């Protein structure tokens, strides 16, 4: 009798285990849940990923989600500021009941690189310092590529139209020694002289445009208070001393005007 009872018990246990395994592996269930912190605060917009399918969804603003998944699936849950967690679906025998779970995530701190913050003073000070700022390339591979490509870098195109190009644009003593005939022709021929002047104007066109925009009598008068003949005399003094580059801003040129005006007053002993 005892032997028969043991056999029946073993069969029942085997049947239940096989049924549980079949439910776990084959059944599609619908579950709902809420992602929360340890203090039961909802975590909005947490990401839910079904590990076996590599698909999932994003929780709503209250951290709530709804999924249809296999009984044997595992959820991968992540949220900004929290540790990613794997959550296996618990074994469920009665899938007719509403399945709602609360899943708790643990907070995680992110360590960032140290940064230095500097005060630049006024907005004009900031612009001046920013324009003078040298940006270093921390990526060695970029520096190496620049070195390797240097021999293949082409010269910038000649912006002077062919009809205005002189035989030698800037004759020097080395041109006189190396090719005296070309040097003499370029140096003294009237057409070559004219071409050199036109070429110089074309090359300095950007400089002239910048001067016409930022070095006017109105601007200089506003910074110096000069008018009439005194203004004209100072502009004739200051103009040749201005260092104009393609990166100069209006602030840079104004700064040079003020500095040159102070020197002008000292040289002429004007109070």
C-alpha positions as CSV (number, residue, x, y, z in Angstrom):
1,X,0.0,0.0,0.0
2,X,2.8,2.4,0.9
3,X,4.6,1.5,-2.3
4,X,1.5,2.4,-4.3
5,X,1.1,5.8,-2.5
6,X,4.8,6.6,-3.2
7,X,4.3,5.8,-6.9
8,X,1.2,8.0,-7.1
9,X,3.0,10.8,-5.3
10,X,6.0,10.6,-7.7
11,X,3.7,10.7,-10.7
12,X,1.8,13.8,-9.3
13,X,5.1,15.6,-8.7
14,X,6.4,14.7,-12.1
15,X,3.1,15.9,-13.7
16,X,3.2,19.2,-11.9
17,X,6.9,19.8,-12.8
18,X,6.3,19.0,-16.4
19,X,3.2,21.3,-16.4
20,X,5.2,24.1,-14.8
21,X,8.0,23.7,-17.3
22,X,5.5,23.7,-20.2
23,X,3.8,26.8,-18.8
24,X,7.2,28.5,-18.2
25,X,8.5,27.8,-21.7
26,X,5.5,28.0,-24.0
27,X,2.8,30.3,-22.6
28,X,2.4,33.9,-23.6
29,X,1.4,36.0,-20.7
30,X,0.5,39.7,-20.3
31,X,2.0,41.6,-17.4
32,X,2.0,45.1,-16.2
33,X,4.4,46.8,-13.9
34,X,5.8,50.0,-12.4
35,X,9.5,50.9,-12.1
36,X,10.2,52.7,-8.8
37,X,13.0,53.8,-6.5
38,X,13.7,52.3,-3.1
39,X,11.5,55.1,-1.7
40,X,8.6,54.0,-3.9
41,X,9.0,57.1,-6.2
42,X,8.1,56.3,-9.9
43,X,10.9,56.4,-12.4
44,X,9.6,58.0,-15.6
45,X,10.6,56.9,-19.1
46,X,12.6,53.9,-18.0
47,X,13.6,51.5,-20.8
48,X,12.2,47.9,-20.8
49,X,14.0,45.4,-23.1
50,X,12.9,41.8,-23.5
51,X,16.2,39.9,-23.4
52,X,15.2,37.0,-25.8
53,X,13.6,39.2,-28.5
54,X,15.8,42.4,-28.1
55,X,12.6,44.4,-28.3
56,X,10.7,46.4,-25.7
57,X,9.2,49.7,-24.8
58,X,9.6,52.9,-22.8
59,X,7.6,53.4,-19.6
60,X,5.2,56.3,-19.3
61,X,5.7,59.3,-17.0
62,X,4.7,57.2,-13.9
63,X,7.1,54.4,-14.8
64,X,4.3,52.0,-15.8
65,X,4.6,49.5,-18.6
66,X,2.5,46.7,-20.2
67,X,4.0,43.7,-22.1
68,X,3.0,40.5,-23.8
69,X,5.9,38.0,-23.3
70,X,6.9,34.4,-22.8
71,X,6.9,32.9,-19.4
72,X,10.6,32.2,-19.6
73,X,11.6,35.7,-20.7
74,X,13.9,38.1,-18.8
75,X,13.5,41.9,-18.7
76,X,16.4,44.2,-18.9
77,X,15.5,47.5,-17.2
78,X,17.5,50.7,-17.4
79,X,17.0,54.4,-16.6
80,X,19.3,57.4,-16.5
81,X,20.9,57.7,-13.0
82,X,20.1,54.0,-12.1
83,X,21.9,50.7,-12.4
84,X,20.7,48.4,-15.2
85,X,18.9,45.4,-13.8
86,X,17.9,42.0,-15.2
87,X,14.5,40.9,-13.9
88,X,13.4,37.3,-14.7
89,X,9.6,36.8,-15.1
90,X,8.4,34.9,-12.0
91,X,6.7,31.5,-12.4
92,X,3.0,32.0,-12.9
93,X,0.4,29.2,-12.7
94,X,-2.8,31.2,-13.1
95,X,-2.4,33.6,-16.0
96,X,-6.1,34.7,-15.8
97,X,-5.3,36.9,-12.8
98,X,-4.1,40.5,-13.5
99,X,-0.3,40.4,-13.2
100,X,1.1,43.7,-11.8
101,X,4.6,44.0,-10.4
102,X,6.7,46.8,-8.8
103,X,10.3,46.6,-9.8
104,X,12.9,48.6,-7.8
105,X,16.0,50.1,-9.3
106,X,19.1,51.2,-7.4
107,X,20.5,54.7,-7.9
108,X,23.9,55.1,-9.5
109,X,26.3,58.1,-9.5
110,X,28.3,59.0,-12.6
111,X,31.9,60.2,-12.2
112,X,32.8,62.9,-14.7
113,X,36.1,64.4,-15.6
114,X,37.2,67.5,-13.6
115,X,36.7,70.8,-15.4
116,X,38.1,74.3,-14.7
117,X,35.8,77.3,-14.8
118,X,37.2,80.7,-15.2
119,X,35.6,84.2,-15.0
120,X,36.1,86.3,-18.2
121,X,34.9,89.5,-16.8
122,X,32.8,91.6,-19.2
123,X,31.4,90.3,-22.5
124,X,34.0,92.3,-24.4
125,X,36.7,90.7,-22.2
126,X,35.3,87.3,-23.0
127,X,35.3,88.0,-26.7
128,X,38.9,89.2,-26.7
129,X,40.1,86.2,-24.7
130,X,38.1,83.8,-26.8
131,X,39.6,85.0,-30.0
132,X,43.1,84.6,-28.6
133,X,42.3,81.1,-27.2
134,X,44.5,78.3,-28.6
135,X,42.6,75.0,-28.9
136,X,44.9,72.0,-28.5
137,X,44.0,68.7,-30.3
138,X,44.2,66.0,-27.7
139,X,43.8,63.3,-30.3
140,X,47.3,62.2,-31.3
141,X,45.9,60.4,-34.4
142,X,44.8,63.8,-35.9
143,X,48.2,65.3,-35.3
144,X,49.9,62.3,-37.0
145,X,47.5,62.4,-40.0
146,X,48.3,66.1,-40.5
147,X,52.0,65.4,-40.5
148,X,51.6,62.5,-43.0
149,X,49.3,64.5,-45.3
150,X,51.5,67.6,-45.2
151,X,53.6,66.7,-48.3
152,X,50.3,66.3,-50.3
153,X,48.7,69.6,-49.3
154,X,48.2,71.7,-52.4
155,X,49.0,75.4,-52.5
156,X,46.0,77.7,-52.2
157,X,44.6,78.9,-55.6
158,X,45.9,82.1,-57.1
159,X,43.1,84.7,-56.7
160,X,44.8,87.1,-59.2
161,X,43.3,86.8,-62.7
162,X,45.9,85.8,-65.3
163,X,45.8,89.2,-67.1
164,X,46.9,90.9,-63.9
165,X,49.7,88.5,-62.9
166,X,53.2,90.0,-63.1
167,X,56.2,87.9,-64.3
168,X,57.6,88.3,-60.8
169,X,55.1,89.6,-58.2
170,X,57.6,90.7,-55.6
171,X,61.1,91.1,-57.1
172,X,63.9,90.4,-54.7
173,X,67.7,90.3,-54.8
174,X,67.6,86.6,-55.4
175,X,65.5,87.1,-58.5
176,X,68.1,89.6,-59.7
177,X,70.8,87.0,-59.3
178,X,68.9,84.0,-60.6
179,X,67.1,85.6,-63.5
180,X,68.4,89.1,-64.2
181,X,66.5,89.6,-67.4
182,X,63.1,88.8,-65.9
183,X,64.0,90.9,-62.8
184,X,64.8,94.0,-64.9
185,X,61.8,93.5,-67.1
186,X,59.4,93.2,-64.1
187,X,61.1,95.9,-62.1
188,X,61.1,98.7,-64.8
189,X,58.5,97.8,-67.3
190,X,55.4,100.1,-66.9
191,X,52.9,97.3,-67.6
192,X,54.5,95.0,-65.1
193,X,54.5,97.8,-62.5
194,X,50.8,98.3,-63.1
195,X,50.1,94.6,-62.8
196,X,51.9,94.4,-59.5
197,X,49.8,97.3,-58.1
198,X,46.6,95.7,-59.3
199,X,47.7,92.3,-57.8
200,X,48.4,94.0,-54.5
201,X,45.0,95.7,-54.4
202,X,43.3,92.4,-55.2
203,X,45.2,90.5,-52.5
204,X,44.5,93.2,-50.0
205,X,40.8,93.6,-50.9
206,X,39.6,91.9,-47.7
207,X,41.8,94.3,-45.7
208,X,40.4,97.4,-47.5
209,X,36.8,96.1,-46.9
210,X,37.6,95.6,-43.2
211,X,39.1,99.1,-42.9
212,X,36.2,100.6,-44.7
213,X,33.8,98.9,-42.3
214,X,35.6,99.3,-39.0
215,X,38.0,102.3,-39.5
216,X,35.7,105.1,-40.4
217,X,35.8,108.7,-39.2
218,X,32.6,108.2,-37.2
219,X,34.1,105.1,-35.3
220,X,37.4,106.8,-34.7
221,X,35.7,110.0,-33.5
222,X,33.5,108.0,-31.1
223,X,36.6,106.4,-29.5
224,X,38.8,109.5,-29.4
225,X,36.5,112.5,-29.3
226,X,38.4,114.1,-32.2
227,X,36.8,116.1,-35.0
228,X,37.8,118.1,-38.1
229,X,41.5,118.4,-38.9
230,X,42.6,116.8,-35.7
231,X,40.6,113.7,-36.6
232,X,42.1,113.6,-40.1
233,X,45.7,114.0,-38.7
234,X,45.2,111.2,-36.2
235,X,43.6,108.8,-38.8
236,X,46.6,109.4,-41.1
237,X,48.9,108.5,-38.1
238,X,46.9,105.5,-36.9
239,X,45.9,103.9,-40.2
240,X,49.4,102.5,-41.2
241,X,49.9,101.2,-37.6
242,X,46.8,99.1,-37.5
243,X,47.5,95.3,-37.6
244,X,44.7,94.0,-39.7
245,X,44.2,90.2,-40.1
246,X,41.4,88.1,-41.4
247,X,40.4,87.1,-37.9
248,X,40.3,90.6,-36.5
249,X,37.0,91.6,-35.0
250,X,35.5,95.1,-34.7
251,X,36.5,95.0,-31.0
252,X,40.2,94.2,-31.9
253,X,40.4,97.2,-34.3
254,X,38.7,99.5,-31.8
255,X,41.2,98.4,-29.1
256,X,44.1,99.2,-31.5
257,X,42.6,102.7,-32.2
258,X,42.4,103.5,-28.5
259,X,46.0,102.3,-27.8
260,X,47.4,104.3,-30.8
261,X,45.5,107.4,-29.6
262,X,47.2,107.2,-26.2
263,X,50.6,106.9,-28.0
264,X,49.6,109.8,-30.3
265,X,48.8,112.0,-27.3
266,X,52.1,111.1,-25.6
267,X,54.2,111.8,-28.7
268,X,52.6,115.1,-29.4
269,X,52.3,116.0,-25.7
270,X,48.6,116.7,-26.0
271,X,46.5,116.7,-22.8
